[in-house]
Amino acid sequence: MRRYSFRFSAIFFLALAPLVANGDFEPISPIEWNEAKARHLLERAGFGARPEEVAEFAAMTPDEAVRRLVYFEGAPEVELPGFDHSGVFDEGLDPFPPSRPATTELARRQGHALGVQVKPGGDRPLQPVVNKFFYWLRASRLETDRVAYWWAERMLNSPRPLEEKMALFWHGHFATNENKVRDYRKMLMQLNLFQEKGLGDFRSLLIGVAQDPAMLNFLDAGVNTRGSPNENFAREIMELFTMGVGNYGETDVREAARAFTGWNYEGLEFTVVTEDHDFGVKRVLGREGDFDGVEVIDIILEQDATADFIARKIYNYFVSAELDDDSARELGAWLKDSSYDIAAYMERLFLSRDFYRPEVIGSRIKGPVEYVVSTYRLLDLDSIPGTPDFNRVTGSLGQRLMRPPTVAGWSEGRAWITPSLLFERGNFVLDVVFPDIGFLPPDRHPGYGGEEILSVHERLRRGMDISSATLPSMVAEEAPDMNELSASNMLADSDEAFNTRYGSYRGWQMAIERVKPIPRDMARVDLAALVAEEGLRTPLEVVDHLTARFFTVPPEPATIAAMAEYLEAELGTADIASATSFMEESMRGLLHVLLSRPEYQLN
């Protein structure tokens, strides 16, 4: 297959030029409504716009189209399946210790940990406990990856795309990472909160997040106690979640932290530990009283800065990265006057003339998750393929679900595109249309130093004892007499309380045994059938059809002509009908080249 090089086009750089809102937030009129605006609305409010959807929404009035997306009026009633748990959790795992040393110390002190008794005698008495510790680390991580697949399926198929798009927005806003939470159940529960309340009133959502076990775990609620308040959550709720830097002082953070003391969780339930709560008078943002956490949240929501901050951030995500201060204040007043009704805010935003400005349409860089899911939607797939792996692909592009890089979430916009990331986006398309025959399912193959773990298994199969098998590869390979070394290690076995490397190895075995595998179907793409269905006759008609289907910002005419020449050269003919029996590979090559274009990254 011929490789095709490309350069960044002028239109791509134009799309990245700063935009300023013109302040025209009056509703768009029905006479201004057309297919281009319907497509723009569908793409920004969801994950790609299929041609039949564009036609359906273009036939509505703007009010009808927006209410379909925001309030689901007239949307098909489809029962989306809930998450299918593997059954990897058992009660002994909760509360999960913060580290392996903490686990073994707990086991030594009380004779059990994680629901496992310490062995009364024999070699490595703590080994079963260590195995269980590593098991849960691996199992929770793998199950979290299954949650991400489940969510991606909802993005792909939900008749309520804005519900999932808002959940994705809030997931980046209230960023929580499974690597620290270490409990897929808490991550799933937080995601459900975003899905259920993401278009409701912001107060309910904010309180829900503040009392959410995943967030309480992530921001160290357990050490926020009377007399020793931890400022993590109070600082983040003001700086990142509501007001932004410069709208509060350090005293406000310290006093607010006192109001959140005692907020904790047991399992999946929010609790208030009364003896840990500070009932004293606090002074927060000019108010004074014996406040608890909810009362502090209400004080924060009274601030104009909060409404402006949330209104601006939503605008930046769904409309444009640039917004002048006067417009931000106007949007903030909308939001505050509606009692922080997110759905009402989105309705006004999606109906505004500002949203449909020519400078706004095609100016936004798709985030990795949106890019991948929308590509599958436009290929008319009804499920997320397991090859290439969704989590690895989005991770390589900079946005792995359930694992935002910091509490500030992901950087958006231009951060998604560098020359290397653009190349990786093209590689994703390549792996969809020409599947990788060397693919290894990551949920069946150990991470965290996988080759070392696999080498442990191979050595055990050769009859080595645990101590020898778990030596680092370099030591094991350089040992002059492995039989003598093994004998020595066997004598030492009784002196070891546990073997960490063996625990990691067994943890992976136990996790892979219990976690359900991710289905690994490949994308079923039939581009020759698409060409036949549309009655396309020439390479130029084919390229025009594909660009109309996939691109918001079409390539320049010279590029389209070059793509048509490329297809003709690959087919060896300009007569599409005569190439039906052998065109599939060439069509896939063309699609790879087209979707690797900079313009395809925009909507």
C-alpha positions in Angstrom: 0.0 0.0 0.0 1.4 3.4 -1.0 2.1 5.9 1.8 0.7 9.4 1.3 2.4 12.4 2.9 0.6 15.6 3.8 1.3 19.0 5.2 -0.7 21.1 7.6 -3.1 23.1 5.5 -3.7 26.8 5.9 -7.3 26.2 6.8 -6.2 24.1 9.8 -4.1 27.0 11.2 -6.9 29.4 10.4 -9.2 27.2 12.6 -6.7 27.5 15.4 -6.7 31.3 15.3 -8.1 32.9 18.5 -11.9 33.6 18.4 -13.8 36.2 20.4 -17.5 35.9 21.1 -19.4 38.6 19.4 -22.0 38.7 22.2 -24.9 37.9 19.9 -26.8 35.4 22.1 -30.2 36.0 20.5 -31.9 32.9 19.2 -31.3 31.8 15.7 -34.3 32.1 13.5 -35.9 29.2 11.5 -35.1 30.8 8.2 -31.4 30.7 9.2 -31.6 26.9 9.9 -30.0 24.5 7.4 -28.1 21.2 7.2 -24.7 22.8 8.0 -26.1 24.2 11.2 -27.9 21.0 12.1 -24.6 19.1 11.6 -22.7 21.6 13.7 -25.3 21.1 16.5 -25.2 17.3 16.4 -21.4 17.2 16.4 -20.9 19.6 19.3 -23.7 18.1 21.3 -22.7 14.5 20.6 -20.3 12.2 18.9 -20.4 12.7 15.1 -23.4 13.4 12.8 -24.5 10.6 10.4 -26.0 11.9 7.2 -29.5 10.6 8.0 -29.3 12.3 11.4 -28.3 15.6 9.8 -31.3 15.3 7.3 -33.7 14.6 10.2 -32.5 17.5 12.3 -32.4 19.9 9.4 -36.1 19.2 8.8 -36.9 20.4 12.3 -37.1 23.9 13.6 -34.1 25.1 15.7 -36.2 24.9 18.9 -37.3 21.3 18.1 -33.7 20.2 17.2 -32.2 21.7 20.4 -35.0 20.4 22.7 -34.5 16.9 21.2 -30.9 17.0 22.2 -31.2 18.8 25.5 -34.5 17.5 26.9 -34.7 14.3 24.7 -38.1 15.4 23.5 -39.1 12.9 20.7 -35.9 10.9 21.1 -36.3 7.2 20.7 -36.8 5.2 23.8 -33.9 2.8 23.9 -33.0 0.7 27.0 -29.2 0.9 27.2 -27.6 -2.0 29.1 -26.1 -1.4 32.5 -22.5 -2.3 33.2 -21.9 -6.1 33.4 -19.9 -6.6 36.5 -17.3 -9.4 36.5 -17.9 -10.2 40.2 -14.3 -9.3 41.2 -15.1 -7.6 44.5 -15.6 -9.2 47.9 -16.3 -7.5 51.2 -12.9 -8.3 52.7 -11.3 -5.9 50.3 -12.9 -2.8 51.9 -11.4 -0.7 53.2 -8.4 -1.3 50.9 -5.0 -0.3 52.4 -3.0 2.5 50.8 0.0 0.3 50.1 1.5 -3.2 50.2 3.6 -2.3 53.3 0.4 -1.1 55.0 -1.3 -4.3 54.1 1.4 -6.6 55.5 1.7 -4.5 58.6 -2.1 -4.8 59.1 -1.9 -8.6 58.6 0.9 -8.9 61.1 -0.9 -6.9 63.7 -4.3 -8.5 63.5 -3.6 -11.9 61.9 -5.6 -11.2 58.7 -6.2 -8.6 56.1 -8.3 -8.2 52.9 -10.4 -11.1 54.1 -7.5 -13.5 54.1 -6.0 -15.2 57.3 -2.3 -15.3 57.8 -1.0 -18.8 57.5 -0.4 -20.4 60.9 2.9 -22.0 59.8 5.0 -23.0 56.8 6.8 -20.9 54.2 5.8 -17.3 53.5 2.9 -16.9 56.0 1.8 -13.5 54.6 1.9 -14.6 50.9 -1.8 -15.1 50.5 -2.5 -11.6 51.8 0.1 -10.1 49.5 -1.4 -12.1 46.6 -4.8 -10.6 47.4 -3.5 -7.1 47.6 -2.0 -7.3 44.1 -5.1 -9.2 42.8 -7.3 -6.2 43.7 -4.9 -3.7 42.1 -5.0 -5.6 38.9 -8.7 -6.6 38.9 -9.9 -3.1 39.7 -7.7 -1.7 36.9 -9.0 -4.2 34.4 -12.6 -3.8 35.4 -12.2 0.0 35.1 -11.0 -0.6 31.5 -14.3 -2.5 31.0 -16.2 0.4 32.4 -14.5 2.7 29.8 -15.6 0.3 27.0 -19.2 0.3 28.4 -19.2 4.0 28.5 -17.8 4.3 24.9 -20.6 2.0 23.8 -23.1 4.4 25.3 -21.5 7.3 23.5 -21.7 5.4 20.2 -25.3 4.2 20.5 -27.3 6.4 22.9 -30.2 8.4 21.4 -29.3 10.9 24.1 -25.8 11.9 23.0 -25.6 15.1 25.1 -26.1 13.0 28.2 -22.8 11.3 27.5 -21.1 14.4 26.2 -21.9 16.3 29.4 -20.7 13.3 31.4 -17.4 13.5 29.5 -17.2 17.2 30.2 -17.8 16.7 34.0 -15.4 13.8 34.1 -12.7 16.2 33.0 -14.0 19.0 35.3 -14.2 16.8 38.4 -11.2 14.8 37.5 -10.7 11.6 39.5 -8.2 8.9 38.6 -8.6 5.1 39.3 -4.8 4.8 39.9 -5.4 6.5 43.3 -9.0 5.5 44.0 -8.2 1.8 43.3 -11.9 0.8 43.1 -13.7 0.5 39.8 -17.0 0.5 41.7 -16.4 4.0 43.0 -15.3 5.2 39.5 -18.5 3.7 38.0 -20.7 5.3 40.6 -19.1 8.7 39.9 -19.7 8.2 36.2 -23.3 7.3 36.8 -23.6 10.6 38.8 -22.4 12.6 35.8 -24.8 10.8 33.5 -27.8 11.2 35.8 -27.2 14.8 37.0 -24.9 16.3 34.3 -27.8 18.2 32.8 -29.6 18.9 36.0 -28.9 21.8 38.5 -25.3 22.4 39.2 -25.9 22.6 43.0 -27.1 19.0 43.2 -24.3 17.8 41.0 -21.7 19.7 43.1 -23.0 18.3 46.4 -23.2 14.8 44.8 -19.5 15.1 43.8 -18.5 16.5 47.2 -20.1 13.5 48.9 -19.0 11.0 46.3 -16.7 8.2 47.6 -14.4 8.4 44.6 -13.8 12.1 45.1 -13.6 11.8 48.9 -10.9 9.1 48.4 -9.1 11.0 45.7 -8.8 14.2 47.7 -7.9 12.5 51.0 -11.1 13.0 53.0 -10.1 10.5 55.6 -7.4 12.8 56.9 -9.6 15.9 57.1 -10.5 15.9 60.8 -11.3 18.4 63.5 -8.1 20.0 64.8 -6.2 18.8 61.7 -8.1 19.9 58.6 -6.9 18.8 55.2 -7.3 21.6 52.6 -7.2 19.5 49.5 -10.9 19.4 48.8 -11.7 22.9 49.9 -8.9 24.3 47.7 -9.9 22.3 44.6 -13.6 23.0 45.0 -12.8 26.8 44.9 -9.9 26.8 42.4 -10.9 24.1 39.9 -14.6 23.2 40.4 -16.4 26.5 41.0 -14.7 29.9 41.3 -11.2 29.9 39.7 -8.0 31.5 41.0 -8.2 35.0 42.3 -11.7 34.9 43.6 -11.0 33.6 47.1 -8.2 33.8 49.7 -6.1 31.4 51.7 -8.2 32.1 54.8 -11.3 31.1 52.8 -9.7 27.8 52.0 -8.6 27.1 55.6 -12.0 27.9 57.0 -13.9 26.0 54.3 -11.7 22.9 55.0 -13.0 23.0 58.6 -16.6 22.8 57.3 -15.8 19.6 55.4 -14.1 17.9 58.3 -15.7 14.5 59.1 -16.9 14.0 55.6 -15.9 10.4 54.7 -17.3 7.2 53.2 -17.8 3.6 54.1 -17.7 1.3 51.1 -19.9 3.1 48.6 -21.8 5.2 51.1 -21.2 8.8 52.1 -20.9 9.3 55.9 -20.2 12.1 58.3 -18.0 11.1 61.2 -19.5 13.4 63.9 -16.5 13.2 66.2 -14.2 14.4 63.4 -16.4 17.4 62.4 -15.5 20.9 63.5 -18.6 22.5 64.8 -16.9 25.9 65.5 -17.7 29.2 63.7 -16.1 29.6 60.3 -15.6 32.7 58.2 -15.9 31.9 54.4 -16.1 34.5 51.6 -17.4 37.2 53.9 -20.0 35.0 55.7 -19.7 33.8 59.3 -21.4 30.8 61.0 -21.2 27.2 62.1 -21.2 26.0 58.5 -21.1 22.5 57.3 -19.9 21.4 53.8 -23.3 21.9 52.1 -23.7 25.4 53.6 -20.2 26.3 52.3 -21.2 25.0 48.8 -24.2 27.3 48.9 -22.1 30.3 49.9 -19.8 29.5 46.9 -22.7 29.3 44.6 -23.9 32.7 45.7 -20.8 34.2 44.2 -21.0 35.8 40.7 -17.5 34.4 40.1 -18.8 30.9 40.3 -21.6 31.4 37.7 -19.1 33.2 35.4 -16.5 30.4 35.8 -18.9 27.5 35.1 -20.6 29.3 32.2 -17.3 30.1 30.7 -15.9 26.6 31.0 -18.9 25.0 29.4 -18.8 27.6 26.6 -15.1 26.9 26.0 -15.8 23.2 25.7 -18.9 23.3 23.5 -18.5 26.5 21.6 -15.1 28.3 21.5 -11.9 28.4 23.4 -12.1 32.2 23.5 -14.7 34.3 25.3 -14.5 38.0 26.2 -15.2 39.0 29.8 -18.4 40.9 29.1 -19.9 37.9 27.3 -18.7 35.6 30.2 -20.6 37.8 32.7 -23.7 37.8 30.5 -23.6 34.0 30.3 -22.9 33.7 34.0 -26.0 35.9 34.7 -28.0 33.5 32.6 -26.8 30.5 34.6 -27.2 32.1 38.0 -30.7 33.4 37.2 -31.8 29.9 36.2 -30.6 28.5 39.6 -27.7 26.8 37.8 -30.0 24.8 35.5 -27.5 23.2 33.2 -30.1 22.0 30.6 -31.6 25.5 30.4 -28.1 27.0 29.9 -27.3 24.5 27.2 -30.6 25.2 25.4 -29.9 28.9 25.3 -26.3 28.3 24.2 -27.3 25.9 21.4 -30.0 28.3 20.2 -27.8 31.4 20.2 -26.6 33.0 17.0 -23.1 33.0 18.5 -23.0 29.2 18.5 -23.6 29.2 14.7 -21.1 31.9 13.7 -19.0 30.8 10.7 -15.9 31.4 12.8 -17.2 28.9 15.3 -18.2 26.1 13.0 -15.2 23.8 12.3 -13.0 25.6 14.8 -12.9 23.1 17.6 -10.3 20.3 17.8 -12.0 16.9 18.7 -10.7 15.4 21.9 -9.3 11.9 21.6 -12.4 10.1 22.9 -14.7 12.1 20.7 -12.4 11.6 17.7 -12.4 7.8 18.1 -16.1 7.4 18.9 -17.2 9.7 16.1 -15.1 7.9 13.6 -16.8 4.6 14.5 -20.2 6.3 14.3 -19.5 7.7 10.9 -18.4 4.2 9.8 -21.9 3.0 10.9 -20.5 0.6 13.5 -22.9 -0.4 16.3 -20.3 -1.5 18.8 -16.8 -0.4 19.8 -14.3 -2.8 18.2 -11.9 -4.5 20.6 -9.1 -4.1 18.0 -7.5 -1.7 18.2 -7.9 -1.4 21.9 -10.1 1.6 22.8 -8.2 2.4 26.0 -4.8 2.1 24.5 -5.8 4.2 21.5 -7.3 7.1 23.4 -4.5 6.8 26.0 -1.9 7.2 23.2 -3.8 10.2 22.0 -3.8 11.8 25.4 -7.2 11.0 27.0 -7.7 7.7 28.7 -11.0 7.5 30.4 -11.0 7.1 34.2 -7.4 8.2 34.3 -7.1 12.0 33.8 -3.5 13.2 34.4 -4.2 15.6 37.2 -7.0 16.9 39.4 -7.3 19.7 36.8 -8.3 17.2 34.2 -7.1 17.2 30.6 -5.9 20.2 28.7 -8.2 20.8 25.8 -8.0 22.4 22.3 -4.5 22.8 20.9 -3.0 20.5 23.5 -4.7 17.6 21.6 -2.6 18.2 18.4 1.1 18.0 17.9 2.8 16.5 14.9 3.4 13.3 16.8 -0.2 13.1 18.1 -1.6 13.8 14.6 0.5 10.9 13.3 -0.9 8.7 16.1 -4.5 9.7 15.0 -3.6 8.5 11.5 -2.3 5.3 13.0 -5.6 4.7 14.7 -7.4 4.9 11.4 -4.8 2.6 9.8 -5.4 0.0 12.6 -9.2 0.2 12.0 -9.1 -0.3 8.2 -6.0 -2.6 8.2 -6.1 -4.4 11.6 -2.9 -5.2 13.4 -2.3 -8.9 13.1 0.2 -8.8 15.9 -2.3 -7.4 18.4 -2.2 -8.6 22.0 -5.3 -8.0 24.1 -4.0 -5.8 27.0 -6.7 -7.2 29.3 -5.2 -10.7 28.8 -1.6 -9.6 28.9 0.0 -8.3 32.1 1.0 -4.7 32.5 3.3 -3.3 35.2 6.4 -4.9 33.8 4.6 -7.6 31.8 7.7 -9.3 30.4 9.1 -9.8 33.9 5.8 -11.4 35.1 5.7 -13.7 32.1 9.3 -14.7 32.7 8.3 -15.8 36.3 5.7 -18.1 34.8 8.1 -19.6 32.4 10.6 -20.3 35.1 8.0 -21.9 37.3 7.0 -24.1 34.4 10.7 -25.2 34.2 10.5 -26.4 37.8 12.2 -23.6 39.6 11.2 -22.7 43.2 9.5 -19.4 43.8 12.6 -17.5 45.0 14.6 -18.4 41.9 11.7 -17.8 39.5 11.1 -14.4 40.9 14.7 -13.1 40.6 15.1 -10.2 38.2 15.8 -11.5 34.7 19.3 -10.2 34.6 20.2 -11.9 37.8 18.5 -15.2 36.9 20.2 -15.3 33.4 23.6 -14.5 34.8 23.5 -17.0 37.7 26.3 -19.6 37.0 24.6 -22.5 38.6 20.8 -22.2 38.9 20.4 -25.6 40.6 22.8 -24.5 43.3 21.0 -21.1 43.6 17.6 -22.8 43.7 18.7 -25.1 46.5 20.0 -22.1 48.4 16.7 -20.2 47.9 14.6 -23.1 49.0 16.4 -23.1 52.3 15.7 -19.4 52.6 12.0 -19.8 51.8 11.0 -20.4 55.4 12.6 -17.1 56.4 10.6 -15.0 54.0 7.2 -13.6 55.2 6.2 -13.0 51.6 7.6 -12.6 48.1 6.5 -9.4 46.4 7.3 -10.3 42.9 5.5 -13.6 43.2 2.5 -11.7 44.7 2.4 -9.5 41.6 2.6 -12.5 39.4 -0.2 -14.3 41.3 -2.2 -11.1 41.4 -2.3 -11.0 37.6 -3.2 -14.6 37.3 -6.1 -14.3 39.8 -7.4 -11.1 38.1 -7.3 -12.4 34.6 -9.1 -15.5 35.8 -12.0 -13.5 37.2 -12.3 -10.4 35.1 -14.5 -10.9 32.0 -12.6 -10.4 28.8 -13.3 -7.5 26.6 -14.8 -8.7 23.2 -12.2 -8.4 20.6 -14.1 -8.0 17.3 -12.6 -6.0 14.6 -14.4 -3.2 12.8 -16.5 -4.6 10.0 -16.0 -2.0 7.3 -17.4 -2.4 3.8 -16.5 0.7 1.8 -17.1 -1.0 -1.6 -20.8 -1.6 -0.5 -21.1 2.1 0.5 -19.8 3.1 -3.0 -22.3 0.8 -4.6 -25.2 2.0 -2.5 -24.6 5.6 -3.3 -24.1 4.8 -7.0 -20.8 6.6 -7.2 -19.2 6.5 -10.6 -15.8 8.3 -10.6 -12.9 8.7 -8.1 -13.9 12.3 -7.7 -17.5 11.4 -6.7 -16.1 8.9 -4.2 -13.8 11.5 -2.6 -16.6 14.1 -2.6 -18.9 11.7 -0.9 -16.4 10.6 1.8 -15.4 14.2 2.6 -19.1 15.2 2.8 -19.7 12.3 5.2 -16.7 12.7 7.5 -15.5 16.3 7.3 -17.0 19.4 8.9 -14.1 21.4 7.4 -13.6 20.0 3.9 -10.1 19.8 2.5 -9.1 22.4 -0.1 -10.2 21.6 -3.7 -6.6 20.8 -4.7 -6.4 18.2 -2.0 -9.7 16.7 -3.0 -8.4 16.5 -6.6 -5.1 14.9 -5.4 -7.1 12.3 -3.4 -9.1 11.4 -6.5 -5.9 11.0 -8.5 -4.6 8.8 -5.7 -7.6 6.6 -5.8 -7.6 6.3 -9.6 -3.9 5.3 -9.5 -4.6 2.7 -6.8 -7.5 1.2 -8.7 -5.8 1.4 -12.1 -9.0 2.9 -13.6 -11.4 5.8 -13.4 -14.4 3.6 -13.9 -15.6 2.8 -10.3 -18.2 0.3 -11.5 -15.6 -1.9 -13.1 -13.5 -1.9 -9.9 -16.2 -3.2 -7.6 -14.7 -6.6 -7.0 -11.3 -5.4 -6.0 -11.7 -1.8 -4.8 -12.0 -2.5 -1.0 -8.3 -2.3 -0.2 -7.8 0.8 -2.2 -10.9 2.4 -0.6 -9.5 1.6 2.8 -6.2 3.2 1.9 -8.0 6.3 0.7 -10.0 6.5 3.9 -6.8 6.2 5.9 -5.2 9.1 4.0 -8.3 11.2 4.2 -9.0 10.8 7.9 -5.3 11.4 8.7 -5.8 14.9 7.3 -5.6 17.9 9.7 -9.0 19.0 8.7 -10.6 15.8 10.0 -9.5 16.7 13.5 -11.9 19.7 13.5 -15.7 20.1 14.1 
